[in-house]
Amino acid sequence: HHLCWPLSMQTFGATADPQLQHFIEIESQKQRFQQLVHQMTEVCWEKCMDKPGPKLDSRTEVCFVNCVERFIDTSQFILNRLEQTQRSRGSFSETMSD
């Protein structure tokens, strides 16, 4: 229950200890990821489903799989870029403290 802080918590993330800040970052990333998955399902569903039916025909299934894979590739690319940015920022602050 107590994990769902109001967003105002994030505003004093800067003054909070790094662990708390890290936790908040991870939580918001998880949220973004869940939104992505939701979005992906909606987009691919609309794109591939001509006629809603009890089961997918092979063409619809292939379309859906391709759509999801493209979405995942894109998301993976974005996540990798984010990680690289964070890593380079981390090494930068380490060199600063030497």
QUIWOUR-V358243 format. One record per residue. N is the residue number from 1. RES is the residue in one small letter. SS is DSSP state (H for helix, E for strand, - for the rest). PSI is psi as a letter, one per 40 degrees, with the letter a starting at -180 (* if undefined). BURIAL is 1 if it has 9 or more other C-alpha atoms within 8 Angstrom, else 0. Layout:
# QUIWOUR-V358243
{{N RES SS PSI BURIAL} {N RES SS PSI BURIAL}}
This chain:
# QUIWOUR-V358243
{{1 h - d 0} {2 h - e 0} {3 l - d 0} {4 c - g 0} {5 w - i 0} {6 p - i 0} {7 l - d 0} {8 s H d 0} {9 m H d 0} {10 q H d 0} {11 t H d 0} {12 f - f 0} {13 g - d 1} {14 a - d 0} {15 t - e 0} {16 a - i 0} {17 d - i 0} {18 p H d 0} {19 q H d 0} {20 l H d 1} {21 q H d 1} {22 h H d 0} {23 f H d 0} {24 i H d 1} {25 e H d 0} {26 i H d 0} {27 e H d 0} {28 s H d 0} {29 q H d 0} {30 k H d 0} {31 q H d 0} {32 r H d 0} {33 f H d 0} {34 q H d 0} {35 q H d 0} {36 l H d 0} {37 v H d 0} {38 h H d 0} {39 q H d 0} {40 m H d 1} {41 t H d 1} {42 e H d 0} {43 v H d 0} {44 c H d 1} {45 w H d 1} {46 e H d 0} {47 k H d 0} {48 c H d 1} {49 m - h 0} {50 d - d 0} {51 k - h 0} {52 p - h 0} {53 g - i 0} {54 p - d 0} {55 k - i 0} {56 l - h 0} {57 d - i 0} {58 s H d 0} {59 r H d 0} {60 t H d 1} {61 e H d 1} {62 v H d 0} {63 c H d 1} {64 f H d 1} {65 v H d 0} {66 n H d 0} {67 c H d 1} {68 v H d 1} {69 e H d 0} {70 r H d 0} {71 f H d 1} {72 i H d 0} {73 d H d 0} {74 t H d 0} {75 s H d 0} {76 q H d 0} {77 f H d 0} {78 i H d 0} {79 l H d 0} {80 n H d 0} {81 r H d 0} {82 l H d 0} {83 e H d 0} {84 q H d 0} {85 t H d 0} {86 q H d 0} {87 r H d 0} {88 s H d 0} {89 r H d 0} {90 g H d 0} {91 s H d 0} {92 f H d 0} {93 s H d 0} {94 e H d 0} {95 t H d 0} {96 m H d 0} {97 s H e 0} {98 d - * 0}}
